[in-house]
């Protein structure tokens, strides 16, 4: 199955609630590679690569996030084929 690359932005109360750490756990569980980071405007940004079914599962998870998060919006973009540049999933600082 072809590997894809998705870019996701999550808005709401998503910083200071362990959103990044839980995203790393979920992405690794799904077998995805890429990164997650906080943005200065309060959103969380995610770039993930893997099978489309796993990417969709991550996107669905992002709409809820960890228990303390209050997600108000999730925007995503399919960026086409995976680049293969990632060797795991982690927090980008």
PDB file of N, CA, C and O in Angstrom:
ATOM      1  N   UNK A   1       0.842  -1.189   0.000  1.00  0.00           N
ATOM      2  CA  UNK A   1       0.000   0.000   0.000  1.00  0.00           C
ATOM      3  C   UNK A   1       0.891   1.258   0.000  1.00  0.00           C
ATOM      4  O   UNK A   1       1.924   1.287   0.669  1.00  0.00           O
ATOM      5  N   UNK A   2       0.495   2.269  -0.736  1.00  0.00           N
ATOM      6  CA  UNK A   2       1.277   3.496  -0.866  1.00  0.00           C
ATOM      7  C   UNK A   2       1.279   4.299   0.433  1.00  0.00           C
ATOM      8  O   UNK A   2       0.254   4.439   1.101  1.00  0.00           O
ATOM      9  N   UNK A   3       2.432   4.811   0.766  1.00  0.00           N
ATOM     10  CA  UNK A   3       2.587   5.663   1.939  1.00  0.00           C
ATOM     11  C   UNK A   3       2.240   7.106   1.553  1.00  0.00           C
ATOM     12  O   UNK A   3       2.593   7.576   0.471  1.00  0.00           O
ATOM     13  N   UNK A   4       1.545   7.792   2.459  1.00  0.00           N
ATOM     14  CA  UNK A   4       1.107   9.178   2.216  1.00  0.00           C
ATOM     15  C   UNK A   4       1.709  10.106   3.277  1.00  0.00           C
ATOM     16  O   UNK A   4       2.246   9.659   4.290  1.00  0.00           O
ATOM     17  N   UNK A   5       1.602  11.397   3.013  1.00  0.00           N
ATOM     18  CA  UNK A   5       2.057  12.428   3.960  1.00  0.00           C
ATOM     19  C   UNK A   5       0.893  13.376   4.219  1.00  0.00           C
ATOM     20  O   UNK A   5       0.338  13.955   3.285  1.00  0.00           O
ATOM     21  N   UNK A   6       0.525  13.535   5.486  1.00  0.00           N
ATOM     22  CA  UNK A   6      -0.530  14.465   5.870  1.00  0.00           C
ATOM     23  C   UNK A   6       0.021  15.522   6.815  1.00  0.00           C
ATOM     24  O   UNK A   6       0.898  15.252   7.636  1.00  0.00           O
ATOM     25  N   UNK A   7      -0.513  16.731   6.681  1.00  0.00           N
ATOM     26  CA  UNK A   7      -0.161  17.874   7.523  1.00  0.00           C
ATOM     27  C   UNK A   7      -1.434  18.248   8.287  1.00  0.00           C
ATOM     28  O   UNK A   7      -2.490  18.440   7.683  1.00  0.00           O
ATOM     29  N   UNK A   8      -1.332  18.349   9.607  1.00  0.00           N
ATOM     30  CA  UNK A   8      -2.505  18.571  10.461  1.00  0.00           C
ATOM     31  C   UNK A   8      -2.242  19.739  11.402  1.00  0.00           C
ATOM     32  O   UNK A   8      -1.152  19.870  11.959  1.00  0.00           O
ATOM     33  N   UNK A   9      -3.264  20.593  11.574  1.00  0.00           N
ATOM     34  CA  UNK A   9      -3.209  21.686  12.544  1.00  0.00           C
ATOM     35  C   UNK A   9      -4.401  21.542  13.487  1.00  0.00           C
ATOM     36  O   UNK A   9      -5.540  21.381  13.048  1.00  0.00           O
ATOM     37  N   UNK A  10      -4.124  21.603  14.782  1.00  0.00           N
ATOM     38  CA  UNK A  10      -5.161  21.409  15.791  1.00  0.00           C
ATOM     39  C   UNK A  10      -5.274  22.672  16.635  1.00  0.00           C
ATOM     40  O   UNK A  10      -4.280  23.167  17.166  1.00  0.00           O
ATOM     41  N   UNK A  11      -6.509  23.194  16.754  1.00  0.00           N
ATOM     42  CA  UNK A  11      -6.772  24.416  17.527  1.00  0.00           C
ATOM     43  C   UNK A  11      -7.596  24.090  18.758  1.00  0.00           C
ATOM     44  O   UNK A  11      -8.264  23.058  18.827  1.00  0.00           O
ATOM     45  N   UNK A  12      -7.535  24.993  19.729  1.00  0.00           N
ATOM     46  CA  UNK A  12      -8.296  24.852  20.964  1.00  0.00           C
ATOM     47  C   UNK A  12      -7.351  24.904  22.148  1.00  0.00           C
ATOM     48  O   UNK A  12      -6.278  25.504  22.078  1.00  0.00           O
ATOM     49  N   UNK A  13      -7.755  24.277  23.221  1.00  0.00           N
ATOM     50  CA  UNK A  13      -6.869  24.170  24.392  1.00  0.00           C
ATOM     51  C   UNK A  13      -6.030  22.915  24.187  1.00  0.00           C
ATOM     52  O   UNK A  13      -6.368  21.836  24.673  1.00  0.00           O
ATOM     53  N   UNK A  14      -4.926  23.080  23.454  1.00  0.00           N
ATOM     54  CA  UNK A  14      -4.113  21.943  23.058  1.00  0.00           C
ATOM     55  C   UNK A  14      -2.643  22.095  23.453  1.00  0.00           C
ATOM     56  O   UNK A  14      -1.831  21.213  23.170  1.00  0.00           O
ATOM     57  N   UNK A  15      -2.303  23.190  24.096  1.00  0.00           N
ATOM     58  CA  UNK A  15      -0.951  23.359  24.617  1.00  0.00           C
ATOM     59  C   UNK A  15      -1.025  23.347  26.135  1.00  0.00           C
ATOM     60  O   UNK A  15      -1.947  23.901  26.734  1.00  0.00           O
ATOM     61  N   UNK A  16      -0.030  22.700  26.748  1.00  0.00           N
ATOM     62  CA  UNK A  16       0.001  22.601  28.203  1.00  0.00           C
ATOM     63  C   UNK A  16      -0.895  21.501  28.745  1.00  0.00           C
ATOM     64  O   UNK A  16      -1.162  21.458  29.946  1.00  0.00           O
ATOM     65  N   UNK A  17      -1.367  20.605  27.872  1.00  0.00           N
ATOM     66  CA  UNK A  17      -2.251  19.503  28.290  1.00  0.00           C
ATOM     67  C   UNK A  17      -1.693  18.152  27.804  1.00  0.00           C
ATOM     68  O   UNK A  17      -2.425  17.168  27.699  1.00  0.00           O
ATOM     69  N   UNK A  18      -0.392  18.127  27.514  1.00  0.00           N
ATOM     70  CA  UNK A  18       0.296  16.913  27.066  1.00  0.00           C
ATOM     71  C   UNK A  18      -0.180  16.423  25.700  1.00  0.00           C
ATOM     72  O   UNK A  18      -0.094  15.234  25.396  1.00  0.00           O
ATOM     73  N   UNK A  19      -0.679  17.340  24.886  1.00  0.00           N
ATOM     74  CA  UNK A  19      -1.160  16.965  23.549  1.00  0.00           C
ATOM     75  C   UNK A  19      -0.025  16.383  22.711  1.00  0.00           C
ATOM     76  O   UNK A  19      -0.204  15.360  22.049  1.00  0.00           O
ATOM     77  N   UNK A  20       1.143  17.029  22.736  1.00  0.00           N
ATOM     78  CA  UNK A  20       2.267  16.535  21.929  1.00  0.00           C
ATOM     79  C   UNK A  20       2.692  15.134  22.358  1.00  0.00           C
ATOM     80  O   UNK A  20       2.885  14.257  21.516  1.00  0.00           O
ATOM     81  N   UNK A  21       2.837  14.924  23.656  1.00  0.00           N
ATOM     82  CA  UNK A  21       3.285  13.620  24.157  1.00  0.00           C
ATOM     83  C   UNK A  21       2.296  12.521  23.785  1.00  0.00           C
ATOM     84  O   UNK A  21       2.701  11.432  23.378  1.00  0.00           O
ATOM     85  N   UNK A  22       1.024  12.797  23.920  1.00  0.00           N
ATOM     86  CA  UNK A  22       0.010  11.804  23.563  1.00  0.00           C
ATOM     87  C   UNK A  22      -0.040  11.573  22.044  1.00  0.00           C
ATOM     88  O   UNK A  22      -0.304  10.458  21.595  1.00  0.00           O
ATOM     89  N   UNK A  23       0.210  12.615  21.266  1.00  0.00           N
ATOM     90  CA  UNK A  23       0.258  12.470  19.809  1.00  0.00           C
ATOM     91  C   UNK A  23       1.400  11.537  19.415  1.00  0.00           C
ATOM     92  O   UNK A  23       1.233  10.678  18.550  1.00  0.00           O
ATOM     93  N   UNK A  24       2.559  11.708  20.050  1.00  0.00           N
ATOM     94  CA  UNK A  24       3.699  10.833  19.770  1.00  0.00           C
ATOM     95  C   UNK A  24       3.323   9.380  20.070  1.00  0.00           C
ATOM     96  O   UNK A  24       3.589   8.490  19.262  1.00  0.00           O
ATOM     97  N   UNK A  25       2.715   9.143  21.212  1.00  0.00           N
ATOM     98  CA  UNK A  25       2.311   7.781  21.582  1.00  0.00           C
ATOM     99  C   UNK A  25       1.344   7.189  20.560  1.00  0.00           C
ATOM    100  O   UNK A  25       1.501   6.047  20.129  1.00  0.00           O
ATOM    101  N   UNK A  26       0.342   7.984  20.179  1.00  0.00           N
ATOM    102  CA  UNK A  26      -0.675   7.498  19.243  1.00  0.00           C
ATOM    103  C   UNK A  26      -0.061   7.235  17.866  1.00  0.00           C
ATOM    104  O   UNK A  26      -0.334   6.202  17.255  1.00  0.00           O
ATOM    105  N   UNK A  27       0.757   8.152  17.380  1.00  0.00           N
ATOM    106  CA  UNK A  27       1.377   7.990  16.064  1.00  0.00           C
ATOM    107  C   UNK A  27       2.282   6.763  16.033  1.00  0.00           C
ATOM    108  O   UNK A  27       2.272   6.006  15.063  1.00  0.00           O
ATOM    109  N   UNK A  28       3.059   6.568  17.086  1.00  0.00           N
ATOM    110  CA  UNK A  28       3.930   5.393  17.136  1.00  0.00           C
ATOM    111  C   UNK A  28       3.099   4.118  17.180  1.00  0.00           C
ATOM    112  O   UNK A  28       3.439   3.134  16.523  1.00  0.00           O
ATOM    113  N   UNK A  29       2.020   4.127  17.946  1.00  0.00           N
ATOM    114  CA  UNK A  29       1.136   2.963  18.038  1.00  0.00           C
ATOM    115  C   UNK A  29       0.578   2.600  16.658  1.00  0.00           C
ATOM    116  O   UNK A  29       0.399   1.426  16.335  1.00  0.00           O
ATOM    117  N   UNK A  30       0.308   3.632  15.852  1.00  0.00           N
ATOM    118  CA  UNK A  30      -0.245   3.435  14.511  1.00  0.00           C
ATOM    119  C   UNK A  30       0.820   3.145  13.453  1.00  0.00           C
ATOM    120  O   UNK A  30       0.491   2.891  12.294  1.00  0.00           O
ATOM    121  N   UNK A  31       2.086   3.181  13.846  1.00  0.00           N
ATOM    122  CA  UNK A  31       3.159   2.903  12.904  1.00  0.00           C
ATOM    123  C   UNK A  31       3.499   4.057  11.983  1.00  0.00           C
ATOM    124  O   UNK A  31       4.037   3.847  10.896  1.00  0.00           O
ATOM    125  N   UNK A  32       3.191   5.274  12.404  1.00  0.00           N
ATOM    126  CA  UNK A  32       3.457   6.465  11.593  1.00  0.00           C
ATOM    127  C   UNK A  32       4.816   7.059  11.926  1.00  0.00           C
ATOM    128  O   UNK A  32       5.364   6.821  13.002  1.00  0.00           O
ATOM    129  N   UNK A  33       5.349   7.828  11.000  1.00  0.00           N
ATOM    130  CA  UNK A  33       6.567   8.598  11.234  1.00  0.00           C
ATOM    131  C   UNK A  33       6.253  10.070  11.043  1.00  0.00           C
ATOM    132  O   UNK A  33       5.265  10.420  10.399  1.00  0.00           O
ATOM    133  N   UNK A  34       7.102  10.944  11.608  1.00  0.00           N
ATOM    134  CA  UNK A  34       6.910  12.378  11.463  1.00  0.00           C
ATOM    135  C   UNK A  34       7.196  13.120  12.739  1.00  0.00           C
ATOM    136  O   UNK A  34       8.050  12.716  13.528  1.00  0.00           O
ATOM    137  N   UNK A  35       6.468  14.227  12.946  1.00  0.00           N
ATOM    138  CA  UNK A  35       6.703  15.050  14.131  1.00  0.00           C
ATOM    139  C   UNK A  35       5.456  15.828  14.525  1.00  0.00           C
ATOM    140  O   UNK A  35       4.491  15.936  13.769  1.00  0.00           O
ATOM    141  N   UNK A  36       5.516  16.369  15.749  1.00  0.00           N
ATOM    142  CA  UNK A  36       4.471  17.241  16.285  1.00  0.00           C
ATOM    143  C   UNK A  36       5.168  18.395  16.992  1.00  0.00           C
ATOM    144  O   UNK A  36       6.232  18.214  17.583  1.00  0.00           O
ATOM    145  N   UNK A  37       4.569  19.582  16.934  1.00  0.00           N
ATOM    146  CA  UNK A  37       5.146  20.728  17.649  1.00  0.00           C
ATOM    147  C   UNK A  37       4.058  21.733  18.001  1.00  0.00           C
ATOM    148  O   UNK A  37       2.994  21.770  17.383  1.00  0.00           O
ATOM    149  N   UNK A  38       4.355  22.553  19.021  1.00  0.00           N
ATOM    150  CA  UNK A  38       3.501  23.678  19.375  1.00  0.00           C
ATOM    151  C   UNK A  38       3.814  24.848  18.454  1.00  0.00           C
ATOM    152  O   UNK A  38       4.969  25.062  18.085  1.00  0.00           O
ATOM    153  N   UNK A  39       2.797  25.597  18.089  1.00  0.00           N
ATOM    154  CA  UNK A  39       2.981  26.817  17.311  1.00  0.00           C
ATOM    155  C   UNK A  39       2.783  28.025  18.218  1.00  0.00           C
ATOM    156  O   UNK A  39       2.051  27.938  19.203  1.00  0.00           O
ATOM    157  N   UNK A  40       3.423  29.152  17.903  1.00  0.00           N
ATOM    158  CA  UNK A  40       3.291  30.359  18.729  1.00  0.00           C
ATOM    159  C   UNK A  40       1.850  30.855  18.875  1.00  0.00           C
ATOM    160  O   UNK A  40       1.527  31.527  19.855  1.00  0.00           O
ATOM    161  N   UNK A  41       0.983  30.531  17.915  1.00  0.00           N
ATOM    162  CA  UNK A  41      -0.400  31.015  17.971  1.00  0.00           C
ATOM    163  C   UNK A  41      -1.312  30.121  18.817  1.00  0.00           C
ATOM    164  O   UNK A  41      -2.521  30.348  18.872  1.00  0.00           O
ATOM    165  N   UNK A  42      -0.738  29.099  19.478  1.00  0.00           N
ATOM    166  CA  UNK A  42      -1.516  28.239  20.363  1.00  0.00           C
ATOM    167  C   UNK A  42      -1.984  26.938  19.743  1.00  0.00           C
ATOM    168  O   UNK A  42      -2.527  26.080  20.438  1.00  0.00           O
ATOM    169  N   UNK A  43      -1.781  26.781  18.442  1.00  0.00           N
ATOM    170  CA  UNK A  43      -2.161  25.530  17.782  1.00  0.00           C
ATOM    171  C   UNK A  43      -1.054  24.486  17.924  1.00  0.00           C
ATOM    172  O   UNK A  43       0.070  24.804  18.313  1.00  0.00           O
ATOM    173  N   UNK A  44      -1.386  23.255  17.605  1.00  0.00           N
ATOM    174  CA  UNK A  44      -0.413  22.172  17.484  1.00  0.00           C
ATOM    175  C   UNK A  44      -0.346  21.791  16.019  1.00  0.00           C
ATOM    176  O   UNK A  44      -1.375  21.684  15.352  1.00  0.00           O
ATOM    177  N   UNK A  45       0.862  21.587  15.517  1.00  0.00           N
ATOM    178  CA  UNK A  45       1.092  21.223  14.119  1.00  0.00           C
ATOM    179  C   UNK A  45       1.674  19.814  14.074  1.00  0.00           C
ATOM    180  O   UNK A  45       2.545  19.466  14.871  1.00  0.00           O
ATOM    181  N   UNK A  46       1.187  19.017  13.141  1.00  0.00           N
ATOM    182  CA  UNK A  46       1.628  17.632  13.001  1.00  0.00           C
ATOM    183  C   UNK A  46       1.923  17.349  11.530  1.00  0.00           C
ATOM    184  O   UNK A  46       1.141  17.720  10.655  1.00  0.00           O
ATOM    185  N   UNK A  47       3.035  16.702  11.264  1.00  0.00           N
ATOM    186  CA  UNK A  47       3.331  16.148   9.945  1.00  0.00           C
ATOM    187  C   UNK A  47       3.521  14.659  10.157  1.00  0.00           C
ATOM    188  O   UNK A  47       4.368  14.243  10.947  1.00  0.00           O
ATOM    189  N   UNK A  48       2.737  13.854   9.453  1.00  0.00           N
ATOM    190  CA  UNK A  48       2.791  12.408   9.633  1.00  0.00           C
ATOM    191  C   UNK A  48       2.819  11.702   8.289  1.00  0.00           C
ATOM    192  O   UNK A  48       2.192  12.138   7.324  1.00  0.00           O
ATOM    193  N   UNK A  49       3.561  10.603   8.246  1.00  0.00           N
ATOM    194  CA  UNK A  49       3.641   9.776   7.052  1.00  0.00           C
ATOM    195  C   UNK A  49       3.325   8.329   7.406  1.00  0.00           C
ATOM    196  O   UNK A  49       3.686   7.843   8.477  1.00  0.00           O
ATOM    197  N   UNK A  50       2.641   7.649   6.483  1.00  0.00           N
ATOM    198  CA  UNK A  50       2.319   6.245   6.673  1.00  0.00           C
ATOM    199  C   UNK A  50       1.156   5.846   5.794  1.00  0.00           C
ATOM    200  O   UNK A  50       0.803   6.552   4.849  1.00  0.00           O
ATOM    201  N   UNK A  51       0.563   4.709   6.112  1.00  0.00           N
ATOM    202  CA  UNK A  51      -0.585   4.226   5.352  1.00  0.00           C
ATOM    203  C   UNK A  51      -1.795   5.106   5.623  1.00  0.00           C
ATOM    204  O   UNK A  51      -1.975   5.598   6.737  1.00  0.00           O
ATOM    205  N   UNK A  52      -2.620   5.303   4.608  1.00  0.00           N
ATOM    206  CA  UNK A  52      -3.756   6.215   4.724  1.00  0.00           C
ATOM    207  C   UNK A  52      -4.708   5.825   5.861  1.00  0.00           C
ATOM    208  O   UNK A  52      -5.245   6.698   6.543  1.00  0.00           O
ATOM    209  N   UNK A  53      -4.915   4.545   6.066  1.00  0.00           N
ATOM    210  CA  UNK A  53      -5.796   4.092   7.144  1.00  0.00           C
ATOM    211  C   UNK A  53      -5.261   4.537   8.511  1.00  0.00           C
ATOM    212  O   UNK A  53      -6.035   4.956   9.372  1.00  0.00           O
ATOM    213  N   UNK A  54      -3.949   4.445   8.709  1.00  0.00           N
ATOM    214  CA  UNK A  54      -3.334   4.875   9.965  1.00  0.00           C
ATOM    215  C   UNK A  54      -3.379   6.396  10.099  1.00  0.00           C
ATOM    216  O   UNK A  54      -3.596   6.915  11.194  1.00  0.00           O
ATOM    217  N   UNK A  55      -3.178   7.109   8.997  1.00  0.00           N
ATOM    218  CA  UNK A  55      -3.266   8.570   9.025  1.00  0.00           C
ATOM    219  C   UNK A  55      -4.680   9.013   9.396  1.00  0.00           C
ATOM    220  O   UNK A  55      -4.859   9.955  10.169  1.00  0.00           O
ATOM    221  N   UNK A  56      -5.677   8.335   8.846  1.00  0.00           N
ATOM    222  CA  UNK A  56      -7.065   8.670   9.175  1.00  0.00           C
ATOM    223  C   UNK A  56      -7.343   8.405  10.653  1.00  0.00           C
ATOM    224  O   UNK A  56      -8.051   9.177  11.301  1.00  0.00           O
ATOM    225  N   UNK A  57      -6.791   7.322  11.185  1.00  0.00           N
ATOM    226  CA  UNK A  57      -6.966   7.019  12.613  1.00  0.00           C
ATOM    227  C   UNK A  57      -6.333   8.113  13.478  1.00  0.00           C
ATOM    228  O   UNK A  57      -6.899   8.497  14.501  1.00  0.00           O
ATOM    229  N   UNK A  58      -5.158   8.617  13.071  1.00  0.00           N
ATOM    230  CA  UNK A  58      -4.531   9.711  13.810  1.00  0.00           C
ATOM    231  C   UNK A  58      -5.382  10.970  13.730  1.00  0.00           C
ATOM    232  O   UNK A  58      -5.578  11.655  14.734  1.00  0.00           O
ATOM    233  N   UNK A  59      -5.885  11.275  12.545  1.00  0.00           N
ATOM    234  CA  UNK A  59      -6.735  12.448  12.367  1.00  0.00           C
ATOM    235  C   UNK A  59      -7.984  12.349  13.246  1.00  0.00           C
ATOM    236  O   UNK A  59      -8.373  13.326  13.885  1.00  0.00           O
ATOM    237  N   UNK A  60      -8.600  11.192  13.278  1.00  0.00           N
ATOM    238  CA  UNK A  60      -9.766  10.982  14.144  1.00  0.00           C
ATOM    239  C   UNK A  60      -9.400  11.188  15.607  1.00  0.00           C
ATOM    240  O   UNK A  60     -10.153  11.812  16.355  1.00  0.00           O
ATOM    241  N   UNK A  61      -8.246  10.667  16.019  1.00  0.00           N
ATOM    242  CA  UNK A  61      -7.783  10.844  17.397  1.00  0.00           C
ATOM    243  C   UNK A  61      -7.554  12.335  17.702  1.00  0.00           C
ATOM    244  O   UNK A  61      -7.877  12.803  18.793  1.00  0.00           O
ATOM    245  N   UNK A  62      -7.001  13.070  16.740  1.00  0.00           N
ATOM    246  CA  UNK A  62      -6.706  14.498  16.939  1.00  0.00           C
ATOM    247  C   UNK A  62      -7.954  15.302  17.273  1.00  0.00           C
ATOM    248  O   UNK A  62      -7.868  16.319  17.962  1.00  0.00           O
ATOM    249  N   UNK A  63      -9.092  14.867  16.805  1.00  0.00           N
ATOM    250  CA  UNK A  63     -10.342  15.587  17.061  1.00  0.00           C
ATOM    251  C   UNK A  63     -10.749  15.523  18.530  1.00  0.00           C
ATOM    252  O   UNK A  63     -11.527  16.357  18.994  1.00  0.00           O
ATOM    253  N   UNK A  64     -10.235  14.553  19.254  1.00  0.00           N
ATOM    254  CA  UNK A  64     -10.482  14.414  20.699  1.00  0.00           C
ATOM    255  C   UNK A  64      -9.250  14.799  21.497  1.00  0.00           C
ATOM    256  O   UNK A  64      -9.324  15.622  22.409  1.00  0.00           O
ATOM    257  N   UNK A  65      -8.116  14.201  21.151  1.00  0.00           N
ATOM    258  CA  UNK A  65      -6.874  14.449  21.858  1.00  0.00           C
ATOM    259  C   UNK A  65      -6.875  13.804  23.233  1.00  0.00           C
ATOM    260  O   UNK A  65      -7.734  12.975  23.532  1.00  0.00           O
ATOM    261  N   UNK A  66      -5.912  14.183  24.075  1.00  0.00           N
ATOM    262  CA  UNK A  66      -5.829  13.630  25.425  1.00  0.00           C
ATOM    263  C   UNK A  66      -6.944  14.171  26.318  1.00  0.00           C
ATOM    264  O   UNK A  66      -7.625  15.123  25.939  1.00  0.00           O
ATOM    265  N   UNK A  67      -7.139  13.581  27.494  1.00  0.00           N
ATOM    266  CA  UNK A  67      -8.264  13.952  28.367  1.00  0.00           C
ATOM    267  C   UNK A  67      -8.388  15.448  28.700  1.00  0.00           C
ATOM    268  O   UNK A  67      -9.507  15.954  28.789  1.00  0.00           O
ATOM    269  N   UNK A  68      -7.281  16.161  28.883  1.00  0.00           N
ATOM    270  CA  UNK A  68      -7.353  17.569  29.281  1.00  0.00           C
ATOM    271  C   UNK A  68      -7.524  18.537  28.108  1.00  0.00           C
ATOM    272  O   UNK A  68      -7.760  19.728  28.317  1.00  0.00           O
ATOM    273  N   UNK A  69      -7.408  18.038  26.891  1.00  0.00           N
ATOM    274  CA  UNK A  69      -7.514  18.907  25.713  1.00  0.00           C
ATOM    275  C   UNK A  69      -8.967  19.281  25.432  1.00  0.00           C
ATOM    276  O   UNK A  69      -9.899  18.543  25.753  1.00  0.00           O
ATOM    277  N   UNK A  70      -9.123  20.450  24.824  1.00  0.00           N
ATOM    278  CA  UNK A  70     -10.427  20.895  24.335  1.00  0.00           C
ATOM    279  C   UNK A  70     -10.225  21.342  22.885  1.00  0.00           C
ATOM    280  O   UNK A  70      -9.913  22.502  22.618  1.00  0.00           O
ATOM    281  N   UNK A  71     -10.406  20.418  21.971  1.00  0.00           N
ATOM    282  CA  UNK A  71     -10.170  20.677  20.551  1.00  0.00           C
ATOM    283  C   UNK A  71     -11.368  21.403  19.967  1.00  0.00           C
ATOM    284  O   UNK A  71     -12.510  20.973  20.125  1.00  0.00           O
ATOM    285  N   UNK A  72     -11.090  22.519  19.283  1.00  0.00           N
ATOM    286  CA  UNK A  72     -12.161  23.288  18.652  1.00  0.00           C
ATOM    287  C   UNK A  72     -12.145  23.157  17.126  1.00  0.00           C
ATOM    288  O   UNK A  72     -13.171  23.344  16.472  1.00  0.00           O
ATOM    289  N   UNK A  73     -10.978  22.836  16.565  1.00  0.00           N
ATOM    290  CA  UNK A  73     -10.888  22.715  15.105  1.00  0.00           C
ATOM    291  C   UNK A  73      -9.681  21.869  14.725  1.00  0.00           C
ATOM    292  O   UNK A  73      -8.618  21.970  15.338  1.00  0.00           O
ATOM    293  N   UNK A  74      -9.857  21.041  13.714  1.00  0.00           N
ATOM    294  CA  UNK A  74      -8.758  20.285  13.126  1.00  0.00           C
ATOM    295  C   UNK A  74      -8.791  20.533  11.622  1.00  0.00           C
ATOM    296  O   UNK A  74      -9.801  20.283  10.964  1.00  0.00           O
ATOM    297  N   UNK A  75      -7.689  21.021  11.092  1.00  0.00           N
ATOM    298  CA  UNK A  75      -7.549  21.268   9.666  1.00  0.00           C
ATOM    299  C   UNK A  75      -6.420  20.370   9.171  1.00  0.00           C
ATOM    300  O   UNK A  75      -5.374  20.271   9.813  1.00  0.00           O
ATOM    301  N   UNK A  76      -6.630  19.718   8.029  1.00  0.00           N
ATOM    302  CA  UNK A  76      -5.579  18.848   7.514  1.00  0.00           C
ATOM    303  C   UNK A  76      -5.471  18.985   6.010  1.00  0.00           C
ATOM    304  O   UNK A  76      -6.394  19.429   5.327  1.00  0.00           O
ATOM    305  N   UNK A  77      -4.303  18.586   5.517  1.00  0.00           N
ATOM    306  CA  UNK A  77      -4.026  18.642   4.082  1.00  0.00           C
ATOM    307  C   UNK A  77      -3.252  17.386   3.695  1.00  0.00           C
ATOM    308  O   UNK A  77      -2.266  17.033   4.342  1.00  0.00           O
ATOM    309  N   UNK A  78      -3.694  16.729   2.658  1.00  0.00           N
ATOM    310  CA  UNK A  78      -2.974  15.598   2.084  1.00  0.00           C
ATOM    311  C   UNK A  78      -1.863  16.185   1.226  1.00  0.00           C
ATOM    312  O   UNK A  78      -2.128  16.908   0.266  1.00  0.00           O
ATOM    313  N   UNK A  79      -0.626  15.876   1.571  1.00  0.00           N
ATOM    314  CA  UNK A  79       0.506  16.442   0.835  1.00  0.00           C
ATOM    315  C   UNK A  79       1.098  15.463  -0.170  1.00  0.00           C
ATOM    316  O   UNK A  79       2.215  15.648  -0.655  1.00  0.00           O
ATOM    317  N   UNK A  80       0.326  14.407  -0.477  1.00  0.00           N
ATOM    318  CA  UNK A  80       0.772  13.477  -1.507  1.00  0.00           C
ATOM    319  C   UNK A  80       1.583  12.322  -0.951  1.00  0.00           C
ATOM    320  O   UNK A  80       1.401  11.919   0.197  1.00  0.00           O
ATOM    321  N   UNK A  81       2.477  11.793  -1.771  1.00  0.00           N
ATOM    322  CA  UNK A  81       3.265  10.641  -1.354  1.00  0.00           C
ATOM    323  C   UNK A  81       4.207  10.983  -0.196  1.00  0.00           C
ATOM    324  O   UNK A  81       4.670  12.116  -0.066  1.00  0.00           O
ATOM    325  N   UNK A  82       4.476   9.987   0.630  1.00  0.00           N
ATOM    326  CA  UNK A  82       5.439  10.158   1.722  1.00  0.00           C
ATOM    327  C   UNK A  82       6.820  10.418   1.143  1.00  0.00           C
ATOM    328  O   UNK A  82       7.163   9.908   0.076  1.00  0.00           O
ATOM    329  N   UNK A  83       7.604  11.208   1.849  1.00  0.00           N
ATOM    330  CA  UNK A  83       8.977  11.482   1.420  1.00  0.00           C
ATOM    331  C   UNK A  83       9.953  10.448   1.957  1.00  0.00           C
ATOM    332  O   UNK A  83      11.032  10.254   1.397  1.00  0.00           O
ATOM    333  N   UNK A  84       9.572   9.782   3.047  1.00  0.00           N
ATOM    334  CA  UNK A  84      10.459   8.799   3.665  1.00  0.00           C
ATOM    335  C   UNK A  84      11.586   9.421   4.467  1.00  0.00           C
ATOM    336  O   UNK A  84      12.535   8.731   4.836  1.00  0.00           O
ATOM    337  N   UNK A  85      11.496  10.722   4.744  1.00  0.00           N
ATOM    338  CA  UNK A  85      12.584  11.408   5.440  1.00  0.00           C
ATOM    339  C   UNK A  85      12.628  11.147   6.943  1.00  0.00           C
ATOM    340  O   UNK A  85      13.638  11.445   7.580  1.00  0.00           O
ATOM    341  N   UNK A  86      11.567  10.601   7.525  1.00  0.00           N
ATOM    342  CA  UNK A  86      11.496  10.407   8.970  1.00  0.00           C
ATOM    343  C   UNK A  86      11.836   8.966   9.344  1.00  0.00           C
ATOM    344  O   UNK A  86      11.543   8.031   8.599  1.00  0.00           O
ATOM    345  N   UNK A  87      12.457   8.805  10.506  1.00  0.00           N
ATOM    346  CA  UNK A  87      12.841   7.474  10.987  1.00  0.00           C
ATOM    347  C   UNK A  87      12.179   7.170  12.313  1.00  0.00           C
ATOM    348  O   UNK A  87      12.689   6.362  13.089  1.00  0.00           O
ATOM    349  N   UNK A  88      11.078   7.788  12.578  1.00  0.00           N
ATOM    350  CA  UNK A  88      10.358   7.618  13.828  1.00  0.00           C
ATOM    351  C   UNK A  88       9.365   8.762  13.958  1.00  0.00           C
ATOM    352  O   UNK A  88       9.132   9.501  13.002  1.00  0.00           O
ATOM    353  N   UNK A  89       8.783   8.906  15.136  1.00  0.00           N
ATOM    354  CA  UNK A  89       7.855  10.007  15.374  1.00  0.00           C
ATOM    355  C   UNK A  89       8.258  10.671  16.671  1.00  0.00           C
ATOM    356  O   UNK A  89       8.421   9.994  17.686  1.00  0.00           O
ATOM    357  N   UNK A  90       8.425  12.010  16.658  1.00  0.00           N
ATOM    358  CA  UNK A  90       8.859  12.710  17.849  1.00  0.00           C
ATOM    359  C   UNK A  90       8.361  14.137  17.904  1.00  0.00           C
ATOM    360  O   UNK A  90       7.633  14.602  17.027  1.00  0.00           O
ATOM    361  N   UNK A  91       8.773  14.819  18.960  1.00  0.00           N
ATOM    362  CA  UNK A  91       8.431  16.228  19.159  1.00  0.00           C
ATOM    363  C   UNK A  91       9.503  17.076  18.484  1.00  0.00           C
ATOM    364  O   UNK A  91      10.698  16.890  18.716  1.00  0.00           O
ATOM    365  N   UNK A  92       9.063  18.000  17.653  1.00  0.00           N
ATOM    366  CA  UNK A  92       9.959  18.960  16.999  1.00  0.00           C
ATOM    367  C   UNK A  92       9.934  20.230  17.831  1.00  0.00           C
ATOM    368  O   UNK A  92       8.861  20.756  18.125  1.00  0.00           O
ATOM    369  N   UNK A  93      11.068  20.715  18.202  1.00  0.00           N
ATOM    370  CA  UNK A  93      11.135  21.922  19.038  1.00  0.00           C
ATOM    371  C   UNK A  93      11.618  23.104  18.238  1.00  0.00           C
ATOM    372  O   UNK A  93      11.737  24.205  18.774  1.00  0.00           O
TER     373      UNK A  93
END
